[in-house]
Amino acid sequence: MNESVATVVKNAGSHYLLSPLPEWKVFPAVLRGKIRLKASEITNPIAVGDRVRYTPATDDMATITEILPRRNYVIRRSTNLSRQAHIIAANVDRAYLVVSLYFPEVKLPFLDRILVTCELYGIPATIVLSKTDMYQELAADEIAHFRSIYEGAGYPVIETSVRTGQGIDAIRNACQGKVNLFSGESGVGKSSLIKALDPALDPKIGAISAAHLQGKHTTSLYEMYPLASGGYVIDSPGIRGFGLVDVEKEEIARYFPEMLRAAELCRFTPCTHTHEPGCAVKEAVEEGRIAPERYNSYLGMLEEDKKFR
């Protein structure tokens, strides 16, 4: 039977939607059982963004027969499934990590773990500061400090507001012709941001839980959407835990770009940047060339802080 290639654009658990990108022509498919058994340590053997081979539809349902090699992917280990990992998306051109300084308050160690994962798999990352209309005037110093931490590390930071339109055009233009992952903690305004990029789209949008100032999980499925302006966005469920996968402790520092640059001048190789004399990374932290918040995140990863892992 003839086989064709398509991209997974929606993961609904046991069923999938495929499309032969760049053409947007969606059709349903199921996964052949043998493939499912191969990935016992991965909660989802197939992810949105995966390119797959499939046999044509029978009874209106195609069958996925093979997952083609991935160019990259974003993977995490959740706190309640410590032995299993989950692939958030595959074959991504850029990740937009959406955070809010407040409502809910940004957790820098959480953000840094996602950034380490993006560095590990070679995915360019942009940090999106959402809801700035709610606190921009009151928290100008905090915004400037946040920007200095991450722009100093080498990451673009875009301030956005879906109410005022701030930053929306810049993101929309950058998304053209690319597959773009939007990810972040629950309640940061990710789905609202996607809808602002293209009002014809309708990702689920939920309210913040006032009692805990945490977002309720409004996006339960991973799904890719085509933007009318060009390109595609992958909306992922809000994430509360993000554990590192496939990275050894002694390698973590390599995925902090600002630490990697400074480490070239360390007296000892390898250097853990914790206790060694003549450590250029510790010197850069003391002199303010590396943000202490980033260095503390690094130390937390070394210690496998269970709160974030």
C-alpha positions in Angstrom: 0.0 0.0 0.0 1.4 3.5 -0.9 2.7 5.6 2.0 2.9 9.3 2.3 4.5 11.9 4.7 2.6 14.5 6.8 3.1 16.5 10.0 1.3 15.9 13.2 -0.8 19.0 14.0 -2.9 17.8 16.9 -2.3 15.2 19.6 -5.5 14.0 21.2 -4.1 11.1 23.2 -4.8 8.0 21.0 -5.9 9.9 17.9 -4.0 12.5 15.8 -4.6 15.1 13.1 -2.1 15.3 10.3 -1.5 17.8 7.5 0.9 17.7 4.5 2.6 21.0 5.4 3.0 23.6 4.0 -0.4 22.7 2.7 -3.1 22.9 5.4 -5.3 19.9 4.7 -6.1 18.2 8.0 -7.2 14.6 8.3 -7.4 12.1 11.2 -5.0 9.2 12.0 -4.2 6.5 14.5 -0.9 5.2 15.6 0.1 1.6 14.9 0.5 -0.4 18.1 4.1 -1.5 17.6 5.3 2.1 17.6 3.5 2.9 20.8 5.3 0.0 22.6 8.8 1.2 21.6 8.7 4.4 23.7 7.9 3.0 27.1 9.8 5.8 29.0 8.0 8.5 27.0 4.4 9.3 27.8 3.7 10.3 24.2 5.6 8.3 21.5 4.5 10.9 19.0 4.3 14.7 19.3 2.9 17.7 17.5 5.4 18.7 14.9 6.6 15.2 14.2 6.8 14.2 10.5 5.4 10.8 10.0 4.7 8.2 7.3 1.2 7.0 7.0 -1.0 4.7 5.0 -4.0 6.3 3.3 -7.3 6.4 5.1 -9.5 3.4 5.5 -12.9 4.1 7.0 -11.8 7.8 7.1 -8.8 7.1 9.4 -5.2 7.0 8.2 -2.6 4.8 10.0 0.7 6.2 11.1 3.4 3.6 10.3 6.7 5.4 11.1 7.9 8.5 12.9 10.7 10.2 10.9 13.9 11.3 12.6 13.4 14.6 14.6 15.5 17.6 13.9 15.0 18.7 17.5 12.4 18.6 20.3 11.4 20.0 23.6 11.1 17.4 26.3 10.4 17.6 30.1 10.2 15.3 33.1 7.2 16.1 35.3 7.4 16.0 39.1 4.7 13.3 39.4 6.1 11.1 36.6 9.7 11.2 37.6 10.6 8.0 35.6 8.8 9.2 32.5 9.3 12.1 30.2 6.9 14.0 27.9 7.8 15.5 24.5 6.1 18.9 24.2 6.8 19.5 20.5 9.1 18.4 17.7 10.9 20.0 14.7 10.5 23.5 16.1 12.1 26.6 14.5 11.7 28.8 17.5 10.3 28.6 21.0 8.5 31.5 22.5 8.6 31.2 26.3 5.7 33.2 27.7 6.0 34.6 31.3 4.3 37.3 33.3 6.1 39.2 36.1 2.9 39.0 38.1 -0.5 37.3 37.8 1.0 34.7 38.0 4.5 35.6 39.3 7.3 34.4 37.1 9.5 31.6 38.6 13.0 32.1 37.2 14.3 28.6 38.0 11.4 27.2 36.0 12.1 29.5 33.0 15.8 28.7 33.2 15.1 24.9 33.0 13.1 25.4 29.8 15.9 27.6 28.4 18.5 24.9 29.2 16.4 22.4 27.3 16.1 24.7 24.3 19.9 25.1 24.3 20.4 21.4 24.6 18.4 20.7 21.5 19.5 23.7 19.5 16.1 25.5 19.5 16.4 29.4 19.4 14.3 30.9 22.3 12.6 34.2 22.7 11.2 35.3 26.1 7.7 36.9 25.9 6.8 39.1 28.8 3.0 39.1 28.8 0.3 41.3 30.4 2.6 44.3 30.7 -0.3 46.7 30.5 -1.3 45.5 34.0 2.0 46.5 35.7 4.2 48.4 33.3 4.1 51.7 35.0 4.2 50.3 38.6 7.0 47.9 37.9 9.3 49.6 35.4 12.4 48.8 37.5 11.4 45.2 37.8 10.9 44.9 34.0 14.3 46.5 33.4 15.9 44.1 35.8 14.3 41.1 34.2 15.4 42.2 30.8 18.9 42.8 32.0 19.1 39.2 33.3 18.0 37.5 30.1 19.2 39.9 27.5 22.6 39.7 29.3 22.4 36.0 28.8 21.7 36.5 25.1 18.0 36.0 24.8 15.6 38.4 23.1 12.9 39.7 25.4 9.6 41.1 23.9 7.1 43.0 26.1 3.5 42.3 25.1 0.0 43.2 25.9 -3.0 41.7 24.1 -5.1 44.7 25.3 -2.9 47.4 23.8 -1.3 45.4 21.0 2.2 46.0 22.3 4.7 43.6 20.8 2.1 41.6 18.8 3.2 42.7 15.4 6.8 42.0 16.2 6.0 38.4 17.1 3.6 37.9 14.2 6.3 39.0 11.7 8.9 36.8 13.3 6.6 33.8 13.1 6.2 33.9 9.3 7.4 30.8 7.5 8.3 29.0 10.7 7.0 26.4 13.1 6.8 28.3 16.5 6.2 26.7 19.9 4.4 28.8 22.6 5.0 27.4 26.0 4.9 28.6 29.6 3.3 28.1 33.0 -0.5 28.0 33.4 -2.2 31.4 33.3 0.5 33.5 31.7 -1.7 34.5 28.8 -0.3 32.1 26.2 -3.6 31.3 24.5 -4.7 34.9 24.5 -1.4 35.9 22.8 -2.0 33.3 20.1 -5.5 34.6 19.5 -4.1 38.1 19.2 -1.6 37.0 16.5 -4.6 35.7 14.5 -8.1 36.6 15.7 -9.6 33.8 13.6 -8.0 31.2 15.9 -9.7 30.0 19.0 -7.4 28.4 21.5 -9.1 28.0 24.8 -8.7 31.0 27.1 -9.2 30.7 30.9 -9.3 32.9 33.9 -6.7 33.1 36.7 -7.5 31.3 39.9 -7.7 34.3 42.3 -7.2 32.1 45.3 -3.7 30.9 44.3 -2.9 33.4 41.5 -2.2 30.3 39.3 -3.7 29.6 36.0 -6.2 26.8 35.6 -5.2 24.3 32.8 -7.4 25.5 29.9 -5.4 23.9 27.1 -5.5 20.1 27.5 -4.3 19.2 24.0 -1.2 20.0 22.1 -2.2 21.6 18.8 -0.7 23.4 15.8 -2.5 26.3 14.2 -1.8 28.0 10.8 -1.4 31.8 11.1 -3.2 33.9 8.4 0.0 36.0 8.2 2.1 32.9 7.5 3.8 30.3 9.7 2.4 28.0 12.3 2.1 28.1 16.1 2.0 25.2 18.5 -0.1 25.8 21.6 0.9 23.6 24.6 -0.9 23.0 27.9 0.2 25.2 30.8 3.1 23.6 32.5 3.7 23.4 36.3 6.7 21.2 36.6 9.7 21.1 34.3 12.4 18.5 35.0 15.5 18.2 32.8 16.0 15.1 30.6 19.1 13.8 28.9 21.6 16.2 30.5 24.3 15.2 33.0 25.1 17.5 35.9 28.6 18.2 34.7 27.1 19.4 31.3 24.5 21.8 32.6 26.8 24.9 32.7 27.3 24.5 28.9 23.7 25.3 28.3 23.9 28.7 30.1 25.3 30.8 27.2 26.7 33.5 29.5 28.4 30.9 31.7 29.8 29.0 28.7 31.5 32.2 27.5 33.0 33.0 30.8 34.1 29.3 31.5 36.8 29.6 28.8 38.9 31.5 31.3 38.5 29.1 34.2 41.8 27.9 35.7 40.7 24.3 35.8 39.0 22.1 33.2 36.5 20.8 33.8 35.2 23.3 36.4 31.9 22.9 38.2 31.8 26.7 39.0 31.0 26.0 42.6 34.2 25.6 44.7 37.2 25.7 42.4 39.8 28.5 42.7 40.3 30.7 39.7 36.7 30.1 38.5 35.9 32.8 35.9 32.2 32.1 36.2 32.1 32.8 39.9 34.2 35.9 39.3 31.7 37.1 36.6 28.8 36.6 39.0 30.7 38.7 41.7 31.4 41.4 39.2 27.8 41.5 37.9 28.6 40.2 34.4 26.5 37.1 35.1 23.1 37.6 36.9 23.1 36.0 40.3 19.6 34.8 39.6 20.9 32.7 36.7 23.8 31.4 38.7 21.4 30.4 41.6 19.2 28.5 39.0 22.3 26.7 37.9 23.2 25.7 41.5 19.6 24.5 42.0 19.8 22.3 38.9 23.1 20.8 40.3 21.3 20.0 43.6 18.3 18.5 41.8 16.0 20.7 43.8 12.8 18.6 43.8 10.5 21.7 43.8 11.5 22.4 40.2 12.6 18.9 39.1 
